[in-house]
């Protein structure tokens, strides 16, 4: 059973940067899609960024140009580089991995708080 563990969250001022990491207990090559979701207080969970096994990337419009998703297969880790953070980015960020749509794994989340 694959486990996903997020890290890198914290408190940052608006305009600052953070890099989130998602370490998988197994090879991330086993997944077709990996990515990040977030859930802000009082809001539904939303997709932030995804990356496919082929390297294709997609971002939510709200973060495009500011966030970058990447992987390090040797470390079995997915990253989310977040630049120019805004207060609206405040949320719990969840790593996820999907295999053939029918097998989905979630991390427990890491909190990002952006102060204005």
C-alpha positions in Angstrom: 0.0 0.0 0.0 1.5 3.3 -1.1 1.7 6.1 1.4 2.0 9.8 0.5 3.5 12.2 3.0 3.5 16.0 2.4 5.9 18.4 3.9 7.0 22.0 3.4 3.9 23.9 4.5 4.0 26.7 6.9 3.4 30.4 7.4 4.6 32.8 4.7 3.9 36.4 3.9 2.2 37.4 0.7 4.6 37.5 -2.2 6.8 34.8 -0.6 7.5 31.3 -1.8 7.3 27.8 -0.5 8.1 24.4 -1.9 5.9 21.5 -1.0 7.1 17.9 -1.2 5.2 14.7 -1.4 7.2 11.6 -0.6 5.8 8.3 -1.7 6.6 5.1 0.0 6.9 3.3 -3.4 7.9 4.1 -6.9 6.0 7.0 -8.3 6.4 5.4 -11.7 3.6 3.1 -10.8 1.1 6.1 -11.1 -0.3 7.6 -14.2 -1.1 10.9 -12.6 0.1 12.7 -9.5 -0.7 16.1 -8.3 -1.9 18.5 -5.7 -5.2 19.6 -4.4 -6.0 22.2 -1.8 -8.9 23.0 0.4 -9.3 26.5 1.8 -11.4 27.2 4.9 -15.1 27.0 4.0 -14.5 25.9 0.4 -14.5 22.7 -1.5 -11.3 20.9 -2.4 -10.0 22.0 -5.7 -7.3 20.8 -8.1 -4.1 22.8 -8.1 -1.8 21.0 -10.4 -1.3 17.6 -12.0 1.5 15.8 -13.8 1.2 12.7 -15.9 3.6 9.9 -16.2 4.5 11.3 -19.6 5.4 14.6 -18.1 2.4 16.7 -19.1 1.3 19.3 -16.7 -1.9 21.1 -16.0 -2.6 23.9 -13.5 -5.6 25.7 -12.2 -6.0 29.1 -13.7 -5.7 30.7 -10.3 -2.1 29.4 -9.9 -0.8 29.2 -13.4 2.4 31.1 -13.8 3.0 31.1 -10.1 3.1 27.4 -9.2 5.2 24.7 -10.8 4.8 20.9 -10.3 7.7 18.6 -10.8 8.9 15.1 -9.9 12.1 13.4 -8.9 11.7 9.8 -9.7 14.9 8.8 -7.9 13.5 10.2 -4.7 10.0 9.1 -5.3 8.9 12.6 -4.7 6.5 15.2 -6.2 7.1 18.8 -5.6 5.0 21.9 -5.9 7.0 25.1 -6.1 4.8 28.0 -5.1 5.9 31.6 -5.9 4.2 34.9 -5.3 1.9 33.5 -2.8 -1.4 35.2 -2.1 -3.7 35.2 0.8 -6.2 33.2 -1.2 -3.7 30.4 -1.5 -4.1 29.7 2.2 -5.3 26.1 2.4 -4.5 22.6 3.3 -2.6 21.1 0.4 -3.0 17.4 -0.4 -0.8 15.2 -2.5 -2.6 12.6 -4.6 -1.6 9.8 -6.9 -3.8 7.9 -9.3 -3.4 4.6 -11.2 -5.7 4.0 -14.1 -8.4 6.2 -12.5 -9.6 3.4 -10.3 -6.9 3.5 -7.7 -6.4 6.8 -5.9 -4.2 7.6 -2.9 -4.2 10.8 -0.8 -1.7 12.3 1.6 -2.8 13.7 4.9 -2.2 17.3 3.9 0.1 20.1 4.8 -1.1 23.5 5.8 0.0 26.6 4.0 -0.9 29.9 5.5 -0.3 33.1 3.6 -0.5 36.3 5.6 -1.5 39.5 4.0 
